[in-house]
Amino acid sequence: EDMPLFRGERYCKPQTVYSDYELTPTGLQFKDYRVGEGSMPVKGERVVVDWDGFTIGNQGRRIQAKNLSKGGAFEGNDEGFLRFTLGDGSVIQAFEEAIAGMKPGGIRRIIVPTGALSYPNQRDFLKKIGPVPSNRTGKNALGFVVVNDGVNIDRTLLFDIELCGVGADASARRSPGTWVAGPLAEAS
């Protein structure tokens, strides 16, 4: 008899399913805090996102948190925004799936289980795939959870993502507390 709990990386570790999140067929869980407006990005389009990330295991450590709480007024600049082409494999599969279902200006929280949706379990994983934390503390916390085979910890990750721009708007900047729709405007 086939018993899925006895296969693969999650051997005997069932995924926690949160009742207030939507669960996709791949195992990604998400909750939209703001839906956004416009068209969802498609494979091959350039996107720009702002993101924060946390480990759920390892005592809920921050791996990236530079702005105020998602869903509130954002402050900060676009220095740490993540820009990539949807479908090019440069970010973890959970980001690809989550962003493909969002509209510009939307804010989504995702819960990423261990496995195909997350980072590969390799020592140099941050050289191969993003998002990459902007500071050493975040990189160390993420590395401990993703690569540490000697400790039996929950490798589930949580990300808050804001889709800031798609296509021609993928170089848009956000002013303090606002979303600027459209290409980068000249500074006044």
C-alpha positions in Angstrom: 0.0 0.0 0.0 1.3 3.5 -0.9 1.7 5.7 2.1 2.7 9.3 1.1 3.9 10.2 4.7 6.7 7.7 4.3 8.1 9.2 1.1 10.4 12.1 0.4 11.6 15.1 2.4 8.6 15.4 4.6 8.9 11.8 5.9 6.3 11.4 8.6 5.7 15.1 8.8 2.2 16.0 7.6 1.8 19.6 6.4 -0.1 21.9 8.7 -3.1 23.3 6.9 -4.4 26.6 8.2 -8.2 27.0 7.9 -8.1 30.7 7.1 -5.7 30.2 4.2 -6.5 28.9 0.7 -4.6 25.7 -0.2 -3.5 25.1 -3.8 -3.0 21.7 -5.4 0.8 22.1 -5.0 0.5 22.6 -1.2 1.0 26.4 -1.2 -1.2 28.2 1.3 -2.1 31.9 0.8 -4.2 34.7 2.2 -4.8 37.9 0.3 -4.7 41.1 2.5 -5.3 43.3 -0.5 -6.4 42.1 -4.0 -4.9 44.8 -6.2 -6.2 46.0 -9.5 -5.5 45.3 -13.2 -4.3 42.2 -14.9 -2.4 39.3 -13.3 1.1 38.8 -14.7 1.8 36.0 -17.2 4.8 33.9 -17.8 7.5 35.9 -19.5 6.5 39.3 -18.0 8.8 41.3 -15.8 7.5 41.9 -12.3 8.7 43.9 -9.3 7.8 42.8 -5.7 8.4 43.9 -2.2 8.7 41.1 0.3 9.3 40.1 3.9 10.1 36.6 5.0 10.2 34.5 8.2 11.0 31.0 9.2 8.1 29.2 10.9 10.3 26.6 12.5 13.5 27.9 14.2 11.5 30.2 16.5 10.0 32.3 13.8 13.2 34.1 12.8 13.1 37.0 10.3 14.9 36.5 7.1 13.8 39.8 5.5 11.7 42.5 7.1 12.4 46.1 6.1 9.0 47.7 5.9 6.0 48.2 8.1 3.4 45.4 8.4 1.9 44.4 5.1 -1.6 45.7 4.7 -0.7 49.0 6.2 1.1 52.0 4.9 4.4 51.1 3.4 7.4 53.2 4.1 10.9 52.8 2.6 12.3 52.8 -0.8 12.6 50.4 -3.7 16.2 49.5 -3.1 15.4 46.0 -1.9 12.6 45.3 -4.3 12.9 42.0 -6.2 12.7 42.2 -10.0 12.5 39.2 -12.2 10.8 37.6 -15.2 7.9 35.4 -14.2 8.7 31.8 -15.2 12.5 32.2 -15.6 13.3 30.0 -12.5 15.2 32.7 -10.7 12.9 32.6 -7.6 11.5 29.7 -5.6 8.4 28.0 -7.1 6.2 29.3 -4.3 6.9 32.9 -5.4 6.2 32.1 -9.0 2.9 30.5 -8.2 1.8 33.2 -5.7 2.7 36.1 -7.9 1.0 34.6 -11.0 -2.3 34.8 -9.1 -1.9 38.4 -7.9 -2.9 41.8 -9.4 -0.6 44.9 -9.2 -0.9 46.5 -5.8 -2.0 43.2 -4.2 -0.6 41.9 -0.9 -0.5 38.2 -0.3 0.9 36.1 2.6 2.1 32.7 1.6 3.1 29.6 3.7 5.7 27.6 1.9 6.1 23.9 2.8 9.4 22.0 2.5 10.0 20.5 -0.9 9.5 21.6 -4.5 8.0 25.0 -3.7 10.9 26.0 -1.4 14.6 26.5 -1.7 16.8 23.5 -2.7 18.6 21.8 0.2 22.1 22.7 -1.0 24.9 24.7 0.8 25.1 27.3 -2.0 21.3 27.6 -2.6 21.3 31.4 -2.3 23.6 31.7 -5.3 21.1 29.8 -7.4 17.6 31.0 -6.5 15.9 33.9 -4.8 14.5 35.8 -3.1 17.8 36.4 -1.2 17.7 38.2 2.2 19.5 41.5 2.1 21.5 41.0 5.3 23.8 38.4 6.8 21.5 37.7 9.7 18.6 36.8 7.4 20.8 34.7 5.2 22.1 32.8 8.2 18.5 32.2 9.6 17.3 31.0 6.2 20.4 28.8 5.7 20.0 27.2 9.1 16.4 26.2 8.3 16.9 25.1 4.7 20.2 23.3 4.8 20.6 22.0 8.4 20.2 18.3 8.1 21.4 17.6 11.7 18.4 19.2 13.4 14.8 18.0 13.1 13.1 21.4 12.7 10.1 22.6 10.7 11.4 24.1 7.4 8.2 25.8 6.6 8.6 29.5 5.5 6.2 32.4 5.5 6.4 35.4 3.1 4.5 38.6 2.7 4.5 39.7 -0.9 3.4 43.0 -2.5 3.2 43.0 -6.3 4.4 46.5 -7.1 4.4 46.3 -10.9 4.0 44.1 -14.0 5.4 44.5 -17.5 6.0 48.1 -18.5 5.2 49.0 -14.8 7.9 46.7 -13.4 10.2 49.6 -12.8 7.6 51.6 -11.0 8.5 53.1 -7.6 6.4 53.4 -4.5 6.3 56.8 -2.8 6.1 56.6 1.0 2.7 55.1 1.9 1.4 55.0 -1.7 1.5 52.9 -4.8 2.6 54.7 -8.0 0.8 53.1 -10.9 2.8 53.3 -14.1 6.4 53.7 -15.2 8.9 55.6 -13.0 7.8 59.2 -13.0 10.4 62.1 -12.9 11.2 63.3 -9.5 9.8 66.6 -8.6 
